[in-house]
Amino acid sequence: MHVKKWLGAAGCLLLVVIVATLIADREANPPDPARETMAANGEQIQESTGIFKWKDKEVRSVEWEGRNQSWILQREPAATEESMLGSGWLLNGSELPVSQAESRLQKLRELGKDGGTRRASTLSHEVIVGTITVTLSGLKKEPEVYLIAVESDRPEQVWILRSGDPLAYLVSKDAYLELEQLQ
């Protein structure tokens, strides 16, 4: 009988410790309701912190393959690792002022910050409408490839998917189309 009381008390104590740990963790890492929204299908969407994490000086080239337009922005071949910032740019093989190249890179980075995120696995009947391939300088020689997708039942929503990332990033369709049309 004393054993049952002891086990009952130990079980209650263990339960109290577990609940206290969960409460302490929630207080240390509270959910941010300002970052959470609901998608049309009820899927929870987190506010995006941006998909593109590179810095302009690291970018060697950006290849945009869209449904309506394609373009390639690249540093002039003469640009060395030391002179990457401020070096010349080419757009589809023609010289482009540095300010226009930097503006395009900024618009691309901002494209990934407008919307929220959701698990890529929850996209239904998605259609890939384009790719963005970014080649960076430095140790990482493999290009970063991003897929542009739309769901067939919600073509007004444009999503960016990155290889190896479980999230899909919602982007403004207007900003996406504007960036695609830049020539």
C-alpha positions as CSV (number, residue, x, y, z in Angstrom):
1,M,0.0,0.0,0.0
2,H,2.9,2.4,0.8
3,V,4.3,1.5,-2.6
4,K,1.1,2.5,-4.4
5,K,1.1,5.9,-2.6
6,W,4.8,6.4,-3.4
7,L,4.3,5.5,-7.1
8,G,1.2,7.8,-7.2
9,A,3.2,10.6,-5.7
10,A,6.2,10.0,-8.0
11,G,3.9,10.0,-11.0
12,C,2.3,13.3,-10.0
13,L,5.7,14.8,-9.4
14,L,6.9,13.6,-12.8
15,L,3.8,15.1,-14.4
16,V,4.4,18.4,-12.6
17,V,8.0,18.5,-13.8
18,I,7.0,17.8,-17.4
19,V,4.3,20.5,-17.4
20,A,6.7,23.1,-15.7
21,T,9.3,22.3,-18.4
22,L,6.8,22.8,-21.2
23,I,5.6,26.1,-19.7
24,A,9.1,27.4,-19.2
25,D,10.0,26.5,-22.8
26,R,6.9,28.3,-24.1
27,E,7.8,31.4,-22.0
28,A,11.4,31.3,-23.3
29,N,10.3,30.8,-26.9
30,P,6.8,32.3,-27.2
31,P,4.9,31.9,-30.5
32,D,4.9,35.1,-32.5
33,P,1.2,35.7,-33.5
34,A,2.3,38.6,-35.8
35,R,4.2,36.1,-37.9
36,E,1.5,33.5,-38.2
37,T,-1.3,33.6,-40.7
38,M,-3.6,31.1,-42.4
39,A,-3.5,30.2,-46.0
40,A,-6.8,29.8,-48.0
41,N,-6.7,26.0,-47.4
42,G,-6.2,26.4,-43.6
43,E,-2.5,25.6,-43.8
44,Q,-0.5,27.7,-41.3
45,I,1.9,30.2,-42.9
46,Q,4.8,31.8,-41.1
47,E,6.0,35.2,-42.1
48,S,9.0,34.9,-44.3
49,T,12.5,36.1,-43.3
50,G,13.6,35.7,-46.9
51,I,14.8,32.9,-49.0
52,F,17.8,34.6,-50.6
53,K,20.6,34.8,-48.0
54,W,23.5,35.8,-50.2
55,K,25.2,39.2,-50.3
56,D,25.6,41.1,-53.6
57,K,29.4,40.9,-53.5
58,E,29.1,37.0,-53.5
59,V,27.0,36.8,-56.7
60,R,28.8,35.7,-59.8
61,S,25.6,35.2,-61.9
62,V,21.8,34.9,-61.8
63,E,20.0,32.9,-64.5
64,W,16.3,33.5,-64.7
65,E,14.3,30.9,-66.7
66,G,10.7,32.0,-66.7
67,R,7.6,31.0,-68.5
68,N,7.5,34.3,-70.5
69,Q,11.1,35.6,-70.3
70,S,14.6,34.4,-69.6
71,W,17.7,36.4,-68.8
72,I,21.2,36.0,-67.4
73,L,22.9,38.6,-65.2
74,Q,26.6,37.9,-64.7
75,R,29.7,39.7,-63.6
76,E,32.2,40.5,-66.3
77,P,34.7,37.6,-66.7
78,A,37.5,40.0,-65.8
79,A,36.1,40.5,-62.3
80,T,38.4,38.9,-59.7
81,E,37.4,37.8,-56.2
82,E,39.0,40.9,-54.7
83,S,37.3,43.3,-57.0
84,M,33.8,41.7,-57.0
85,L,32.1,44.8,-55.5
86,G,31.7,47.5,-58.0
87,S,32.9,45.3,-60.9
88,G,31.1,45.4,-64.3
89,W,28.0,43.4,-65.1
90,L,26.5,41.9,-68.2
91,L,22.8,41.3,-68.9
92,N,22.4,38.7,-71.7
93,G,25.9,39.4,-72.8
94,S,25.5,43.2,-73.0
95,E,27.1,45.7,-70.5
96,L,24.8,46.8,-67.7
97,P,25.5,49.7,-65.3
98,V,26.4,48.5,-61.8
99,S,23.5,50.4,-60.3
100,Q,21.0,48.5,-62.5
101,A,22.6,45.2,-61.7
102,E,22.5,46.0,-57.9
103,S,18.8,47.1,-58.3
104,R,17.9,43.8,-60.0
105,L,19.7,41.8,-57.2
106,Q,17.9,43.9,-54.5
107,K,14.5,43.2,-56.2
108,L,15.3,39.5,-56.3
109,R,16.2,39.4,-52.6
110,E,13.0,41.4,-51.8
111,L,10.9,39.0,-53.8
112,G,11.6,36.3,-51.2
113,K,10.5,38.6,-48.3
114,D,7.0,39.7,-49.3
115,G,5.0,36.6,-48.4
116,G,4.9,33.9,-45.8
117,T,6.1,30.3,-45.8
118,R,4.5,26.9,-45.6
119,R,5.6,23.4,-45.9
120,A,6.5,22.6,-49.5
121,S,4.9,19.2,-49.1
122,T,1.5,20.8,-48.7
123,L,1.4,22.4,-52.1
124,S,-1.1,20.5,-54.2
125,H,-0.9,19.9,-58.0
126,E,1.9,22.5,-58.3
127,V,3.3,23.4,-61.7
128,I,6.9,24.5,-62.1
129,V,6.8,27.7,-64.1
130,G,10.5,28.7,-63.9
131,T,13.8,28.4,-62.2
132,I,16.3,30.9,-60.7
133,T,19.9,29.7,-60.6
134,V,22.4,31.7,-58.5
135,T,26.1,31.1,-58.7
136,L,28.2,32.5,-55.8
137,S,31.9,33.1,-55.4
138,G,34.0,31.6,-52.7
139,L,34.1,28.0,-51.4
140,K,30.6,27.1,-52.5
141,K,31.0,26.3,-56.2
142,E,27.6,24.5,-56.7
143,P,24.9,26.9,-57.9
144,E,21.8,27.5,-55.8
145,V,18.7,26.4,-57.7
146,Y,15.3,27.7,-56.9
147,L,12.0,26.5,-58.5
148,I,9.1,28.8,-59.1
149,A,5.8,27.0,-58.7
150,V,2.1,27.7,-58.8
151,E,-0.8,25.5,-57.7
152,S,-3.1,24.8,-60.5
153,D,-6.2,25.7,-58.4
154,R,-4.6,28.9,-57.1
155,P,-2.5,30.4,-60.0
156,E,-2.5,33.8,-58.4
157,Q,-0.1,32.5,-55.7
158,V,3.5,32.1,-56.7
159,W,5.9,30.0,-54.5
160,I,9.7,29.7,-54.5
161,L,11.1,26.3,-53.5
162,R,14.8,25.8,-52.7
163,S,16.5,22.4,-53.0
164,G,16.8,20.8,-49.6
165,D,14.5,23.3,-47.9
166,P,11.2,22.0,-46.5
167,L,9.5,25.3,-46.9
168,A,7.8,27.0,-49.8
169,Y,8.1,30.8,-49.9
170,L,5.1,32.9,-51.1
171,V,6.0,35.8,-53.3
172,S,4.1,38.6,-54.8
173,K,3.0,37.6,-58.3
174,D,3.2,41.2,-59.5
175,A,6.8,41.6,-58.2
176,Y,7.7,38.2,-59.7
177,L,6.3,39.2,-63.2
178,E,8.0,42.6,-63.0
179,L,11.3,41.0,-62.3
180,E,10.8,38.4,-65.1
181,Q,10.1,41.2,-67.6
182,L,13.2,43.3,-66.8
183,Q,15.4,43.4,-69.9
